């Protein structure tokens, strides 16, 4: 048994296929559901419209905390299977929901699915490759997932424009969920043994037992400055993503932009994010995590502020592309930096706490951005997110350490 992509290429690329399915299931609703809120269910209150993102984010964040912890005990494959089983009813509920409460319920299940499934595909790849190719592995994971998300979002927007918002666009999502479950059962092997192998070869070999959940929470949330800063960056990045998911389609619709054009803006954002991650993860293996993360925060802020300042579809597409590139620099390297700091045997638990704070941004942002849009306007909501991104960028320039092991000389970021 050896670590590395080449030595484990079959299992690695099976995990890549699975994360494409995970992203595609999420992407199937991102363009359609915000429009459904107004056109199908006639909602006008911003907080109520974004409630589906809040419930998604809350359920995903909470299950992230436990998914990593469980996987350190029962293995990655079982947790991934649970995720797919929970995701099976989601497309059916969305396709035939008689009222908005059904949509909220479907998004609770979708959050559980994403928290279990995407966490495990990411952790599984990191298990297989070991410390040397960690950035590349996470970049491939996130890139493939968000390409699946972008493609699914674009296709469902086209289907919705031709056949209506429901039920045809959600048939694709159900096929994806079934393929994900069957592929996990028949093609995937357990990867936790690779994490244990890495642990025995590392400076943390003194303890193979999983870290207590309480200790993992404390280390990630406040004790370790690197982990706490990474968690904050992840949280604020989800504010930006919530904006692109929930506010942007409504704002562009209010500006009389067509559904296919809204799908184009959303697709460029997610597609740039997805494609660029194949390179940004590898980049961080060479130049370190800190520079790409900080540049990503900066570009993300520029992209959001561009949405606020411009009033032309072409410029909105450009802004979405800049925001997507920024997120591509930021997103995979947050996870890589967390894995740099976390001992391999404790990776699942610490990653789970990080993803709790990161994906909890969906819930917090949906509630607050919904309130801002109701009290003020969709346009002003975009400005608020842009300013918050700039403030977080400044804080991270001051507080975020380098974590790439070969570049760390005098820093002591490891958890003993």
N, C-alpha and C positions, 0 to 999 in steps of 0.2 A: 504494500500500500504506500503510494507516494503522493505528495502534495504537488499541485500545479495544474494549469488548464490542459496542457498537452497530455499529461499522464491520465487525466480524468475527462477527456474531451467529450466522450459520449454522454456521460451524466451531466456534464456542464451544459451542453447544448440542449439536452432535454429540459433542464431547468430554464434555459432561455425561452424555449417554446412555451413552457408553462406560464412564464411571466408575460408573454405576449397575450395569452388568453386572459390572464388576470387584468391587464390593462384594457383589453378590448371589452370586457364585461363592464368596467367602470365607464369607458368612453361612450358606451351605447346610450347613456342617459344625459351626458354633460351638455349637449346642445339642445336636446328636446325638452327635458323636464322643466327648465326655467320658462320656456315658452308655453308648455302645458299649464303652468300655474295661472297664467293670464288668459290664454285662449280657451282652455278646456274647463278650468275650475273657477275662472273669473275672479282671481285674487288680485288685490291691489295693495295690501299692506306689505311693506318691504320685509319686515321681520317674519311674517307668515310665509311669504314666498321663499325666503332663505331658510326656513325651518327644516327643509329636507336636507340641506347641507349641514346644519347644526347637529341634527340627529345622526347623520352619517359620520361626521367628525367625532362626535362624542362616543359612539359605539366603537368606531375604529380605534380611537385613542385608548380606550379602556382595555379592549381586547389585546392591543399591542403590548400592554404592560404584562399581561398574563401569557401571551403567546410565546414570547421568548423564554419566560420562566418555565412554562410547560415543556417547551422543546428541549431544554437542557435536561429534562427528566425522562420524557417518553419518546423523544426523537422528533426530527423535523418532518418526516413523511406523514406521520399520523396527524399532526397539527394541520398540515396542508390539506389532507383529505377532509378533515372537519370543515375547513374553510370552503371547499367546493360544495360540500353537501348543504351548508347553510346558504350558499349563493344560488342554488337551483331555483327556489321559488321567486327570486327577485324579478326577472323579466315578465313572468306571468302576472305578478301583482301590479307592475307598472302598466302593462298592456291593458288590463281590465279593471283598474282601480275605479270604483264608483264615486269616490270622494278623495279629498286631499289627505285624509288620515291614512288611507291605504298607501299613498306615496311615501309618507313619513315612515310607515312600518316597513316598506320595501327598502328604504334607505338605511334603516337600522340594521336589517339583515345584510345589505350591501357593505356597510361599514365593518360588520363582523367578518364577512368574507374577505374583504381587502386586508384587514388587520391580521388575519390568520395566514392568508395565502401569500400576500406580497412579502410579508416579513420572512416567511419560510423560504421562498425562492431566493431572496437576497442572502439570508444567513447560510443557506445551502451552498451557494456559489462561493461565498467567503470561506466556508469550511473546506471546500475542495482545493482552492488555489493556494492557501497559506498566506504568509505575510508579504511575499515578494510581488504578487500580482493583484493585490487587494483593490487598488484603485481601478484597474482595468476591469476586474470582475464586477464591481459595483456599477461602473459606467455601462458595461454591457447589460447588466440587469435592468437598471433604470432606463437605459436607452431603448431596449427592446420593449419594455412595459409601456413606455410612453409613445412609442411608435404604434403599438397596438391600440392604445387609447386614442391617438390622433386619427388613425385610419378608421377605427370604429365610429368615432364622432362624426367624421366627414361622410362616411357611408350612410349612417343613420339620418343625417341631415338631408341627404339626397333622397333617401327613401321616404322621409317625412314630407318633403316637398312634393313628391309624386303621388304617394298613397295616403297621406295624412299622418298626423302625429301618432296614432295608434290604430291597430296593434302591430302592423307589419314590421316597423323598425325593431321591435323587441324580439322578433323571431330569431334574428341573428344572435342576439345576446343569449338566448336559451341554448342554441347550438354550441356557442362558445363555452358556456358553463358545463354542459355535458361532456364536451371534448376535454376540458380541463380535469374533470373528475376521473374519466376513464384513463387518461394519460398518466395521471398520478398513480393510480392503482396498478397499471400494467407496466409502466416504463421506468419508474423512479426507484432508486435505492436510498437507504438511509445514509446521511452524511455526517452525523454527529461524531462518528468514530474518527473522522479526519480532523475534527476540532480537538479531540482528545490526543491524537498523535501530535498535532502542532503544539499543544500545551506541554506535553512531555519534553519537547525539544526547546522550549522557551525558558525564559528566566522566571516564569511563574509556575514551574513544575512542582512546587512544594504542595499544591492543593488541586485535586481534581474534582472536588465536590462542588456542586453548583452554589453560587453566591445566594445568600438569603435575600428574599425580595426586598425587605426593609433596608438592608445594607446597599443593595443595588440602586434603590430609589434615592437614598441619601447621597451616594457617590455621584450619581448622574445629575441630581437636581441642584446641589449646592456645595458639596465637599470638594469636588474636583473642578477647578476653574475652567479647564478645557471643555469638559463635558457639559457644564452648565451654560457656557457661551454657545456651544454647538446646539444645545437644546433651544436656546432663545432664537438663534438664527433659523432653525427649522420651523419654530412657531410662526415667526414673522413671514417666512416664505409661504406658509400656508394661507396667510392673510392675502397675499398677492394671488395665489391660486384660487382662493374663494372668490376674489374679485373677478378673475377671468372666467370662472365657472358660473357664478350666480348674477353678478352685477353687469358685466360686460354684455352678455346677450340682451338683457333688458334695456341697457342704455342704447345699444346700437339699434334695437327694435324701435325705441322711442325716437330715434333719428331717422326712421323710415328706411333702414337698411334691410335688404331681403334676407330670408332664412339661409339660402345658400351662401350669401356673402358673410353672414354671421358665422356660419360653419367654416368658411375660409379663414376668417380671423382666428377663430378658435383652433382650427387645424394647423395654421402656421405656428401659433404659439406652442401647441403640444408637439407638433412635428419637429420644429427646431430644437425644442427641449429634448426630444427623444433622439434625434440623429446626432446632435452634438455631443451627447453624453458618451457615445462610443469613443470619442477622442479626449474628452475632458477628464474622464477617470484615469486613462493612461497618462495624460499630461501630469496629473498629480503624483503619479508614481515616480516621476523624474524631477519635478520642481518643488514638490511638497504640496500639502493640502491648503496652507494658509492663503497663498496668493490667489488660487482659483476661487476660493470661497469669498474672499473680499471683493475680487473683481465681479463675481457673480451677483453679490448683493448690490453693487454699484449699477450694473447693467439692468438688473431687475427694477431698481428705482427709476432709472431713465425710461425704461419701457412703459411703466405705469404712468409716469408723468406725461409721456408722449400721448397716451390715450386721453389724458385730460386736456392737453393743449391743442391737439389737432382736431380737424373736423372734415376729414376726407378718408374714404375707405382705403385708398392706397397707403396713406400715412398711418392709419390704424393697423394695417397689415405689417408695416415696417416696425411700428412700436411693439406689436405682438411678437415679431421675430426677435427684437432686442431683448424683450422680457424672457422669451424662451431660451435664448442663448445665455442670459444671465442665470436663469434657473439651472441650465445644464452645467454651468461651471460650479454652481453652488450645491445642487441637490445630491449627486452621488458622492461628492467629496466630504459632505457632512457625515454620511454613513461610514466612509472609509476612515475618517478621523476618529470617529467613535470606536471603530474596530481596532485602530492603532493603539488606543488607550486601554481598551478592555482586555483582560487576560482571556485567552481562547476558551477555556472551560467555563468562563462567566459571560461569554459573548452574547448568548441568547437573552439572558436577564437584563444586562445593561443596554443592549440594543432595544429591548422592549420598553424600557423606561424612556430612552431617547425618543422613540417613536410615539410614546404616549404624549410627550410634550410637543413634538413636531406636529402630529396629526390632530392633537387637541386644538391646534390653531384653526382648523375648520370650524369647530363648534363655537369657539370664542369669536372668531371673525364673522361668522354668519349672524350671530346675535347682534354684535355691535354694528356691523356694516348695515344690517337690516334696519336697525334703529336710526342710524345716521341718514340712510336713504329716505326713511319715512319722515324724519324731522326736517331734513333739508332737501337733498336731491341726489339722484344717481351720479351726476357729474361731480358734486362736492365729495361724495364718498370715494371716488377715484383719487382725488387730490389728497385726502386724509391718508390713504394707504401709501401713496408715493412719499409723503412726508415721514411716515413711520419707517419705511424702508431706508430712507436717508439717515434717520437717527440711529437705527440699528447698525447700519454700515459704520458709522463713526464709532459707536461703542465697540464693535468687533475689531476694528483697526487697533484699538487700544488694548483689548483684553484677550484676544484669541492667540494662543501659542501655536507654534509649528508642532505637528504630531508625527510626521513621517519618520519612522525609527532611525533611518540612516542619517537624517538631518538633525536629529535631536542629540545635542552634545551635553549641555548643562541643565536641560530641563528634566524634571522628575514628574512626568505626567502619569506614569503607570500606577495602577492600583495593586498594591502588594497582597 
